[in-house]
């Protein structure tokens, strides 16, 4: 069984690797959205801004973790999850509107199926959700987020730092 120091070192490396995945994913998605010219209206700018901030935030957590940085990064990751959910909704609505124009009699499951498979990828914004959850996992109970009053985690507690 590994000692506490070894386990802590392994967790530290895992955190850095997870943050690296978040940063690489954010940069890749940013490039994809730029190549797709995903900036026609304000709603399309939101994921671009969140993704750029995500890449910078992951770097900040990896190199200078602190209570404020961790709190800001967690907030950003929650915004990423919400943005991904809203993005999927907006993509679906756009596809459904187009399908209704083309096929006015389409409704119910047929409309849903057509909208999900439409020209705007309905599930693509799910990548934002995945990045947000991965980022939250990377900073879960991060040692830099613990208060100076209690440097040891509470055994059996569901409280996260």
C-alpha positions as CSV (number, residue, x, y, z in Angstrom):
1,X,0.0,0.0,0.0
2,X,1.5,3.4,-1.0
3,X,2.4,5.9,1.7
4,X,0.5,9.2,2.0
5,X,3.3,11.0,0.3
6,X,3.4,8.6,-2.7
7,X,-0.4,8.8,-3.0
8,X,-0.3,12.6,-2.8
9,X,2.3,12.7,-5.6
10,X,0.3,10.4,-7.8
11,X,-2.8,12.5,-7.3
12,X,-0.9,15.6,-8.1
13,X,0.4,14.1,-11.3
14,X,-3.2,13.0,-12.2
15,X,-4.5,16.5,-11.6
16,X,-1.9,18.0,-13.9
17,X,-2.7,15.4,-16.6
18,X,-6.4,16.0,-16.3
19,X,-5.9,19.8,-16.5
20,X,-3.7,19.2,-19.6
21,X,-6.6,17.2,-21.2
22,X,-8.9,20.1,-20.4
23,X,-6.5,22.7,-21.9
24,X,-5.9,20.6,-25.0
25,X,-9.6,20.0,-25.5
26,X,-10.4,23.6,-25.0
27,X,-7.8,24.7,-27.6
28,X,-9.0,22.1,-30.0
29,X,-12.7,23.1,-29.7
30,X,-11.8,26.8,-30.0
31,X,-9.9,26.1,-33.2
32,X,-12.9,24.0,-34.5
33,X,-15.4,26.8,-33.7
34,X,-13.2,29.4,-35.4
35,X,-12.8,27.2,-38.5
36,X,-16.6,26.8,-38.6
37,X,-17.0,30.6,-38.2
38,X,-19.1,30.1,-35.1
39,X,-19.5,33.8,-34.4
40,X,-22.6,35.0,-36.3
41,X,-24.6,36.1,-33.2
42,X,-23.8,36.7,-29.5
43,X,-24.8,33.2,-28.4
44,X,-22.2,31.7,-30.6
45,X,-19.5,33.9,-29.0
46,X,-20.2,32.4,-25.5
47,X,-18.5,29.0,-26.0
48,X,-15.5,30.7,-27.7
49,X,-15.0,32.9,-24.7
50,X,-15.6,30.1,-22.2
51,X,-13.2,27.8,-24.1
52,X,-10.4,30.4,-24.2
53,X,-10.9,31.1,-20.5
54,X,-10.9,27.4,-19.8
55,X,-7.5,26.9,-21.4
56,X,-6.0,29.8,-19.5
57,X,-7.8,28.7,-16.3
58,X,-6.4,25.1,-16.5
59,X,-2.9,26.6,-16.9
60,X,-3.5,28.8,-13.9
61,X,-4.6,25.9,-11.7
62,X,-1.7,23.8,-12.8
63,X,0.9,26.5,-12.1
64,X,-0.5,28.7,-9.4
65,X,-3.4,27.0,-7.6
66,X,-5.0,29.0,-4.8
67,X,-8.4,29.3,-3.3
68,X,-9.4,32.1,-5.6
69,X,-8.0,30.4,-8.8
70,X,-9.8,27.2,-7.9
71,X,-13.1,28.9,-7.1
72,X,-12.9,30.8,-10.4
73,X,-12.0,27.6,-12.3
74,X,-14.9,25.7,-10.8
75,X,-17.2,28.5,-11.7
76,X,-15.9,28.4,-15.3
77,X,-16.3,24.7,-15.5
78,X,-20.0,25.0,-14.3
79,X,-20.5,27.7,-17.0
80,X,-19.0,25.2,-19.5
81,X,-21.5,22.6,-18.5
82,X,-24.4,25.0,-18.7
83,X,-23.1,26.4,-22.1
84,X,-22.9,22.9,-23.5
85,X,-26.5,22.1,-22.4
86,X,-27.8,25.4,-23.9
87,X,-25.8,24.9,-27.0
88,X,-27.4,21.5,-27.6
89,X,-30.8,23.0,-27.0
90,X,-30.1,25.9,-29.5
91,X,-28.7,23.5,-32.1
92,X,-31.8,21.3,-31.8
93,X,-34.2,24.3,-32.0
94,X,-32.4,25.6,-35.1
95,X,-32.7,22.2,-36.8
96,X,-36.3,21.7,-35.7
97,X,-37.2,25.1,-37.1
98,X,-35.6,24.3,-40.5
99,X,-37.3,20.9,-40.6
100,X,-40.7,22.5,-39.8
101,X,-40.2,24.9,-42.7
102,X,-39.2,22.1,-45.1
103,X,-41.8,19.6,-43.9
104,X,-44.7,21.5,-42.2
105,X,-46.5,18.2,-41.4
106,X,-43.6,16.8,-39.5
107,X,-44.1,16.4,-35.7
108,X,-43.5,14.2,-32.8
109,X,-40.8,11.5,-32.9
110,X,-40.3,12.1,-36.6
111,X,-39.5,15.8,-36.0
112,X,-37.2,14.9,-33.1
113,X,-35.3,12.4,-35.2
114,X,-34.9,14.8,-38.1
115,X,-33.8,17.7,-35.8
116,X,-31.2,15.5,-34.0
117,X,-29.8,14.5,-37.4
118,X,-30.0,18.0,-38.9
119,X,-27.3,20.1,-40.4
120,X,-26.3,21.7,-37.0
121,X,-24.7,19.0,-34.9
122,X,-27.1,18.8,-31.9
123,X,-24.8,16.8,-29.6
124,X,-21.5,18.6,-30.5
125,X,-21.9,21.1,-27.6
126,X,-21.8,18.1,-25.3
127,X,-18.0,18.4,-25.6
128,X,-18.3,21.5,-23.5
129,X,-20.2,19.5,-20.9
130,X,-17.5,16.8,-20.9
131,X,-14.7,19.4,-20.6
132,X,-16.5,21.1,-17.7
133,X,-17.0,17.8,-15.8
134,X,-13.4,16.8,-16.5
135,X,-12.2,20.2,-15.1
136,X,-14.4,19.8,-12.0
137,X,-12.9,16.3,-11.5
138,X,-9.4,17.7,-11.8
139,X,-9.9,20.2,-9.0
140,X,-12.1,18.0,-6.8
141,X,-10.7,18.3,-3.2
142,X,-7.6,20.1,-4.5
143,X,-5.2,20.6,-1.6
144,X,-4.7,24.3,-2.4
145,X,-8.4,24.8,-1.8
146,X,-8.3,23.7,1.8
147,X,-8.6,26.4,4.4
148,X,-5.6,27.1,6.6
149,X,-7.7,26.2,9.7
150,X,-8.0,22.5,8.6
151,X,-5.3,21.2,6.4
152,X,-6.5,17.6,6.7
153,X,-9.6,16.3,5.0
154,X,-12.5,15.2,7.2
155,X,-12.8,11.4,7.3
156,X,-16.1,10.2,5.9
157,X,-17.3,13.7,5.1
158,X,-19.0,14.7,1.8
159,X,-17.6,18.2,2.2
160,X,-15.2,19.1,-0.6
161,X,-12.7,21.9,-0.4
